[in-house]
C-alpha cells in the first residue's frame, strides 16, 4: 500500500519532528523551514513547536519546492 502523503506516519525516512515540520511547512504555504522553526520557537505552533528549541531538526526536502527551483536548460545547436 502506498502512503498518500510524505508526512504520513508510515514513512520511516522522517523523524517525528521532521514530519511535524514538513506538515507546518505545507500548511503555511511552503515558507522556509527556518521560518517555520522560528514560529515554533515563538510558541505559536503549540507544545510540539517548542521542542525545536531543544533539538536541531534537519530540514526535510519538499518535493514541490524542489520542483519549483528547477530551471530549463536549452539544448546547444
N, C-alpha and C positions, 0 to 999 in steps of 0.2 A: 504494500500500500504506500503510495506516495504522500508525503506531507504537503499540505496545501499552502503552507507559509514557512519561510525560513525561520521565523521566530517561534515555531511550534515546539512544544516540549519534547517531541520525539527526535528532534535534531540534536545529535550528540556532539556536533562540532562547535557549539557555542556553550559558554558557561551560563549560569542563571543570570548573572549581572549583565553579560553581553546581550542576552536575549531581551532583557528589560530595556537596555539602552537602545537596541535596534527598534523595539516597538515604539518607544517615545520619539525616536528619530523619524519614523514613518508617520506617527500621529501629528507631529509638529511641522509637517510639510518638508521633510528632508533637509532640515537645518543641520549644520555641522555638529559632529559628535562632541566637540569640545564645548559648544554652546549648550547642548543637552546636559552634559555633565555639570556645567556651571549652574544651570537652572536647578538641577538636582541638589547641588551644594546649598543653594538658597532655601531649600526645603519646600519648593513649590510642587514637587512630584511625590511628596509623601515620604514615608519612612524608608522605602526602598531606594529612593534617590539619595538619601543621606548616607547610604552605605558606600557610595562612590567616594566619599571623603577619606575613608579609612583604607581603601584599596585602590590600586591602579588597574583600571579596566582597559584592556586593549580593545580599541575600536574595531568592530567587525566591518566587513566590506558590504556595502549596499549595492545590489546588482543594478538598480535603477540609476543610482548616482554614477556608478562606473560606466554604464551605457551612455549617460548624458555627457560624459567627459571625452568621449571618443571624437576623433577628427577624421575627416575623409581625406585620403591621400590620392593625388592624381597619378595616373599611370604615365610614365615617360613615353614620349613619342606619339 
